[in-house]
């Protein structure tokens, strides 16, 4: 919860990726709040009030995952909505050319995104493809799988794009950037 709050303020893409990890962690603990409290919440160096807030946060996520029937796989609806919002914002940036450097950065990954779309036709949009690619890469790294140099370079470029998008999104949310 504490990390999620910080990431949400600073970098929306990292926030989404972090919550993907949290979803998988909750699944690894079989959506069992007793195990989550024992293995996760107790490890936080926090006062009792903060630990109670953290427990409530995990409890709410578990309830949402059960309600949305994503016990085995999938992502929470609010994360899908956030990705859609971020993609809409991306499309506005591309259409308005408000930030030429952003347009340039996206053009460096547009070919990669097209390739990913061919491999994953179920992906909803470009941001979804980018985030899914990065999350898949992170999972491969955690599993200590062999990753090609080309893949690593592609992920670096996609990460740069999503980082730039996240910064502009933060500026938009704070009112520092508008399309007026």
C-alpha positions as CSV (number, residue, x, y, z in Angstrom):
1,X,0.0,0.0,0.0
2,X,2.7,2.5,0.9
3,X,4.8,1.7,-2.2
4,X,1.6,1.7,-4.3
5,X,0.7,5.2,-3.1
6,X,4.1,6.6,-3.8
7,X,4.2,5.0,-7.3
8,X,0.8,6.2,-8.1
9,X,1.9,9.8,-7.5
10,X,5.2,9.5,-9.3
11,X,4.9,7.0,-12.3
12,X,1.5,5.6,-13.4
13,X,3.1,2.8,-15.5
14,X,5.3,1.6,-12.5
15,X,2.1,1.7,-10.3
16,X,0.3,-0.6,-12.7
17,X,3.3,-2.9,-12.9
18,X,3.6,-3.0,-9.1
19,X,-0.1,-3.9,-8.7
20,X,0.3,-6.7,-11.3
21,X,3.0,-8.1,-9.0
22,X,0.7,-7.6,-6.0
23,X,-2.1,-9.5,-7.8
24,X,0.3,-12.4,-8.5
25,X,1.5,-12.3,-4.9
26,X,-2.0,-12.5,-3.6
27,X,-2.6,-15.5,-5.9
28,X,0.5,-17.2,-4.7
29,X,-1.0,-16.9,-1.2
30,X,-4.2,-18.3,-2.5
31,X,-6.1,-15.1,-1.6
32,X,-5.9,-16.2,2.0
33,X,-5.7,-13.1,4.2
34,X,-4.3,-15.0,7.2
35,X,-1.2,-16.0,5.0
36,X,-1.0,-12.5,3.6
37,X,-1.0,-10.9,7.0
38,X,1.5,-13.4,8.3
39,X,3.9,-13.3,5.3
40,X,3.5,-9.7,4.0
41,X,1.8,-7.3,6.5
42,X,3.9,-8.5,9.4
43,X,7.1,-7.7,7.5
44,X,6.3,-4.0,7.3
45,X,8.2,-1.8,9.8
46,X,5.2,0.3,10.7
47,X,3.0,1.2,13.6
48,X,-0.2,-0.7,14.4
49,X,-2.5,1.9,12.7
50,X,-0.5,1.7,9.5
51,X,-0.4,-2.1,9.6
52,X,-4.2,-2.1,10.0
53,X,-4.4,0.2,6.9
54,X,-2.1,-2.2,5.0
55,X,-4.3,-5.1,6.0
56,X,-7.4,-3.3,4.9
57,X,-5.8,-2.5,1.5
58,X,-4.8,-6.2,0.9
59,X,-8.3,-7.3,2.1
60,X,-10.0,-5.0,-0.4
61,X,-7.8,-6.2,-3.2
62,X,-8.6,-9.9,-2.3
63,X,-12.3,-9.0,-2.3
64,X,-12.1,-7.3,-5.6
65,X,-10.2,-10.2,-7.1
66,X,-12.8,-12.6,-5.9
67,X,-15.7,-10.4,-7.0
68,X,-14.2,-9.9,-10.5
69,X,-13.4,-13.7,-10.7
70,X,-9.7,-13.3,-11.3
71,X,-8.5,-15.7,-8.7
72,X,-6.3,-17.6,-11.3
73,X,-5.4,-14.9,-13.9
74,X,-6.3,-11.5,-15.2
75,X,-6.1,-8.0,-13.8
76,X,-8.4,-5.9,-11.7
77,X,-10.9,-3.8,-13.6
78,X,-9.7,-0.5,-12.2
79,X,-6.2,-1.3,-13.6
80,X,-7.7,-2.0,-17.0
81,X,-9.5,1.3,-16.8
82,X,-6.3,3.1,-15.8
83,X,-4.5,1.5,-18.8
84,X,-7.4,2.7,-21.1
85,X,-7.2,6.2,-19.6
86,X,-3.4,6.2,-20.1
87,X,-3.8,5.0,-23.7
88,X,-6.4,7.7,-24.4
89,X,-4.0,10.3,-23.0
90,X,-1.2,8.8,-25.3
91,X,-3.5,9.1,-28.3
92,X,-4.3,12.8,-27.4
93,X,-0.6,13.5,-27.2
94,X,0.0,11.9,-30.6
95,X,-2.9,13.7,-32.2
96,X,-2.1,17.1,-30.7
97,X,1.6,16.8,-31.1
98,X,1.7,18.8,-27.8
99,X,5.1,17.4,-27.0
100,X,7.2,16.7,-30.1
101,X,9.8,14.8,-28.0
102,X,7.1,12.4,-26.8
103,X,6.0,11.8,-30.4
104,X,9.6,11.1,-31.4
105,X,10.0,8.7,-28.5
106,X,6.9,6.8,-29.4
107,X,8.0,6.6,-33.0
108,X,11.1,4.7,-31.9
109,X,8.9,2.0,-30.4
110,X,6.0,2.0,-32.8
111,X,7.5,-0.9,-34.8
112,X,8.0,-2.9,-31.6
113,X,4.4,-2.2,-30.6
114,X,3.2,-3.4,-34.0
115,X,5.2,-6.6,-33.6
116,X,3.7,-7.1,-30.1
117,X,0.2,-6.6,-31.5
118,X,0.7,-9.4,-34.0
119,X,1.9,-11.7,-31.2
120,X,-0.9,-10.6,-28.8
121,X,-4.0,-9.7,-30.9
122,X,-6.2,-9.7,-27.7
123,X,-4.4,-6.7,-26.3
124,X,-6.7,-3.7,-26.0
125,X,-4.3,-0.9,-27.0
126,X,-0.7,0.2,-27.3
127,X,-0.2,1.0,-23.6
128,X,-1.6,-2.4,-22.7
129,X,0.9,-4.0,-25.1
130,X,3.8,-2.1,-23.6
131,X,2.9,-2.8,-20.0
132,X,2.3,-6.5,-20.7
133,X,5.7,-6.7,-22.5
134,X,7.5,-5.2,-19.6
135,X,5.7,-7.3,-17.0
136,X,6.5,-10.5,-19.0
137,X,10.1,-9.4,-19.1
138,X,10.2,-8.9,-15.4
139,X,8.7,-12.3,-14.8
140,X,11.3,-13.9,-17.0
141,X,14.0,-12.1,-15.1
142,X,12.6,-13.3,-11.8
143,X,12.5,-16.9,-13.1
144,X,16.1,-16.4,-14.2
145,X,15.3,-17.3,-17.8
146,X,17.7,-16.5,-20.6
147,X,16.7,-13.2,-22.3
148,X,18.2,-12.1,-25.6
149,X,20.0,-8.8,-26.0
150,X,17.5,-7.8,-28.6
151,X,14.6,-8.3,-26.2
152,X,16.4,-6.4,-23.4
153,X,17.0,-3.5,-25.8
154,X,13.4,-3.5,-26.9
155,X,12.2,-3.5,-23.3
156,X,14.5,-0.6,-22.5
157,X,12.9,1.4,-25.4
158,X,9.4,0.5,-24.4
159,X,10.2,1.5,-20.7
160,X,11.6,4.8,-21.9
161,X,8.4,5.5,-23.8
162,X,6.1,4.5,-20.9
163,X,8.3,6.6,-18.5
164,X,7.9,9.7,-20.7
165,X,4.2,9.0,-21.0
166,X,3.9,8.6,-17.2
167,X,5.7,11.9,-16.6
168,X,3.4,13.7,-19.0
169,X,0.4,12.1,-17.4
170,X,1.5,13.2,-14.0
171,X,1.9,16.7,-15.4
172,X,-1.6,16.5,-16.9
173,X,-3.2,15.3,-13.6
174,X,-1.5,18.1,-11.7
175,X,-2.7,20.7,-14.2
176,X,0.8,21.6,-15.5
177,X,-0.1,20.2,-18.9
178,X,-3.4,20.8,-20.8
179,X,-4.7,20.3,-24.3
180,X,-6.5,23.7,-24.3
